[in-house]
Amino acid sequence: MFAASFGAATLLPFYSEIILVTQLQAGLPALWLWLAASSGNTLGAGVNWWLGRKLSHYADRRWFPVRQKDLERAQNWFGRYGKWTLLMSWLPIGGDALTVVGGIMRVPAFSFFTLVAIGKSLRYAMLILGYNAAV
């Protein structure tokens, strides 16, 4: 669960939600899955933050992990709402770009990881609660 969540946060083609539900169906403890998914996804977002801090001058290159359109949208959000936009890093569209912009905008590590962890942890909690309500 940790590895899938980590990968999903780094723009790799991983879908941690599917793995989370599959592991819940297999009877694995929800608390441990939540901890693994939340921590993996938060640390994976840290890779994006690092890329933003160290490699932002390559944003126009094809290999850069965020499309220019998404990067501009995330920068606009960041300009309007500041570091609090990192609470929305769980969004499937634009969320990863927000974490890259957090690095570009030099958000301190403590603030970055705190806000991202809150958003991503709430997302996985809602997924688990939704699954449990449906079962």
Order of alpha helices (4+ residues) and beta strands (2+ residues): alpha-alpha-alpha-alpha-alpha-alpha
